[in-house]
Amino acid sequence: MSFSRGPKEPVPEVETNVWSCTSGECQGWMRESFSFEAEPNCPLCHSSMEREVRVLPEMQ
């Protein structure tokens, strides 16, 4: 078997809707499409979350 360690194709990045924790002490966030609730609480600290847009690698 042979494994190539050459350069990989870059993953395209796209604007993605996410939920971001509102607590200044927590960095929690999740992709909106991975949320099961209309307005989720942070899974790390249980604070409220707000919508924002981030540029993230595209999920296929």
C-alpha positions in Angstrom: 0.0 0.0 0.0 1.1 3.5 -0.8 -0.1 6.6 0.9 0.4 10.0 -0.7 1.4 12.9 1.6 1.2 15.4 -1.2 -0.9 18.6 -1.1 -4.6 18.0 -0.8 -7.3 19.9 -2.7 -8.4 23.0 -0.7 -11.9 22.7 0.8 -14.1 25.5 -0.5 -15.3 27.9 2.2 -18.9 29.3 2.2 -20.9 31.7 4.3 -22.7 29.5 6.8 -25.5 30.4 9.3 -24.5 29.4 12.8 -25.6 29.8 16.4 -23.1 31.5 18.6 -23.0 31.6 22.4 -23.8 35.0 23.9 -21.6 34.4 27.0 -18.4 36.4 26.8 -16.5 33.6 28.6 -17.6 30.8 26.2 -16.5 30.2 22.6 -19.4 27.8 21.8 -21.0 27.7 18.4 -22.8 25.3 16.1 -23.9 25.2 12.5 -27.6 26.1 12.3 -28.3 23.0 10.2 -27.0 20.8 13.1 -29.4 22.4 15.7 -32.6 20.5 16.6 -34.2 23.5 18.3 -35.6 26.7 17.0 -33.6 28.7 19.5 -31.0 26.5 21.2 -29.0 27.0 24.4 -25.3 26.6 24.3 -24.4 22.9 24.8 -21.2 23.9 26.7 -22.4 26.6 29.2 -26.2 26.6 28.7 -26.3 30.3 27.9 -28.6 31.7 25.2 -27.3 31.7 21.6 -27.7 34.2 18.7 -27.6 33.7 15.0 -24.6 34.9 13.0 -22.8 34.1 9.7 -19.3 32.7 9.5 -17.2 31.6 6.6 -16.6 27.9 7.2 -15.4 24.9 5.1 -18.3 23.6 3.0 -19.9 20.4 4.4 -20.8 17.9 1.7 
